[in-house]
Amino acid sequence: MTKTSQTDWGRLAEQTDDDIDKGDIAELGEDFFRQAELRVPAKQAVTIRLDTDVVAWFKEQGSGYQTRINQLLRQYMQAQQRLR
């Protein structure tokens, strides 16, 4: 079951930033960005045994296959946490 998007992607592609109504979005001032911190979870190197075909499939998708595996594991972890 797939739904066809009703979005007019062509019109959106032609819009400039000035065309977007941002009236209901609060402006973030210089103070916000001066105090903002980027929080990236620490990485830990591990050894994991995966099926050869699984690794091959991820590598076929291009560089960054380890990052994609990590993202999928994170999504699974978060889904399991929501079930509790």
Buried (B, 14 or more C-beta within 10 A) or exposed (E): EEEEEEEEEEEEEEEEEEEEEEEEEEEEEEEEEEEEEEEEEEEEEEEEEEEEEEBEEBEEEEEEBEEBBEEEEEEEEEEEEEEE
